[in-house]
Amino acid sequence: MAVHPLVEKVLAARPPIAELIGFTVEEIGAGRAVGSLQSGPQHANPMGTLHGDVEHQFLSPRLADTPTR
């Protein structure tokens, strides 16, 4: 199966937001995307837990296409 040009672009060049936050796109295909993020103190909110904006930036593109009931 041919890979979409946008998928090739994402896998080949790390998007600026990925550089800033520190996540990587590992795999995209067949209705599935795999990414990783090693969280650290730079991602913490004042309470010491993962800041919601980091979570949002990492998850929102993946959840946008999630089917809803």
C-alpha beads as a LAMMPS data file, in Angstrom:
LAMMPS data file: protein, C-alpha beads

69 atoms
68 bonds

1 atom types
1 bond types

-500.0 500.0 xlo xhi
-500.0 500.0 ylo yhi
-500.0 500.0 zlo zhi

Masses

1 110.0

Atoms # bond

1 1 1 0.000 0.000 0.000
2 1 1 1.309 3.459 -0.909
3 1 1 2.116 5.863 1.891
4 1 1 0.381 9.250 1.772
5 1 1 2.836 12.127 1.100
6 1 1 1.822 13.907 4.327
7 1 1 2.614 10.800 6.353
8 1 1 6.015 10.610 4.681
9 1 1 6.600 14.280 5.510
10 1 1 5.731 13.839 9.201
11 1 1 7.946 10.781 9.539
12 1 1 10.869 12.422 7.718
13 1 1 10.847 15.875 9.325
14 1 1 10.073 16.458 12.976
15 1 1 7.356 19.142 13.328
16 1 1 8.453 22.233 15.350
17 1 1 5.937 21.525 18.123
18 1 1 7.418 18.043 18.469
19 1 1 10.868 19.585 18.919
20 1 1 9.570 22.031 21.515
21 1 1 7.646 19.505 23.593
22 1 1 9.927 16.547 22.916
23 1 1 7.663 13.963 21.345
24 1 1 8.371 11.713 18.402
25 1 1 6.109 10.114 15.849
26 1 1 7.138 6.483 15.687
27 1 1 4.678 5.037 13.197
28 1 1 1.614 6.014 11.161
29 1 1 -0.544 3.654 9.165
30 1 1 -3.614 1.451 8.877
31 1 1 -5.777 3.534 11.210
32 1 1 -3.095 3.716 13.877
33 1 1 -0.488 6.225 14.985
34 1 1 2.245 5.595 17.545
35 1 1 4.088 8.404 19.260
36 1 1 6.184 8.759 22.369
37 1 1 6.966 11.422 24.924
38 1 1 9.430 11.158 27.775
39 1 1 7.957 13.579 30.281
40 1 1 10.148 15.458 32.707
41 1 1 10.169 18.489 34.985
42 1 1 9.943 20.804 31.975
43 1 1 6.434 19.435 31.345
44 1 1 5.106 19.951 34.872
45 1 1 2.406 22.340 36.007
46 1 1 2.685 24.175 39.367
47 1 1 1.210 21.111 41.112
48 1 1 4.024 18.922 39.774
49 1 1 1.917 16.817 37.402
50 1 1 1.908 16.729 33.597
51 1 1 0.702 20.078 32.278
52 1 1 -2.587 19.770 30.397
53 1 1 -1.294 21.677 27.370
54 1 1 1.455 19.100 26.861
55 1 1 -1.107 16.333 27.015
56 1 1 -3.382 18.274 24.665
57 1 1 -0.651 18.870 22.068
58 1 1 0.322 15.237 22.131
59 1 1 -3.174 13.741 22.059
60 1 1 -5.481 16.168 20.229
61 1 1 -4.345 15.342 16.680
62 1 1 -4.857 11.657 17.447
63 1 1 -8.264 12.131 19.035
64 1 1 -9.591 14.417 16.313
65 1 1 -10.339 11.443 14.085
66 1 1 -11.668 9.188 16.854
67 1 1 -15.213 8.089 16.095
68 1 1 -17.846 9.180 18.588
69 1 1 -21.165 7.590 19.374

Bonds

1 1 1 2
2 1 2 3
3 1 3 4
4 1 4 5
5 1 5 6
6 1 6 7
7 1 7 8
8 1 8 9
9 1 9 10
10 1 10 11
11 1 11 12
12 1 12 13
13 1 13 14
14 1 14 15
15 1 15 16
16 1 16 17
17 1 17 18
18 1 18 19
19 1 19 20
20 1 20 21
21 1 21 22
22 1 22 23
23 1 23 24
24 1 24 25
25 1 25 26
26 1 26 27
27 1 27 28
28 1 28 29
29 1 29 30
30 1 30 31
31 1 31 32
32 1 32 33
33 1 33 34
34 1 34 35
35 1 35 36
36 1 36 37
37 1 37 38
38 1 38 39
39 1 39 40
40 1 40 41
41 1 41 42
42 1 42 43
43 1 43 44
44 1 44 45
45 1 45 46
46 1 46 47
47 1 47 48
48 1 48 49
49 1 49 50
50 1 50 51
51 1 51 52
52 1 52 53
53 1 53 54
54 1 54 55
55 1 55 56
56 1 56 57
57 1 57 58
58 1 58 59
59 1 59 60
60 1 60 61
61 1 61 62
62 1 62 63
63 1 63 64
64 1 64 65
65 1 65 66
66 1 66 67
67 1 67 68
68 1 68 69
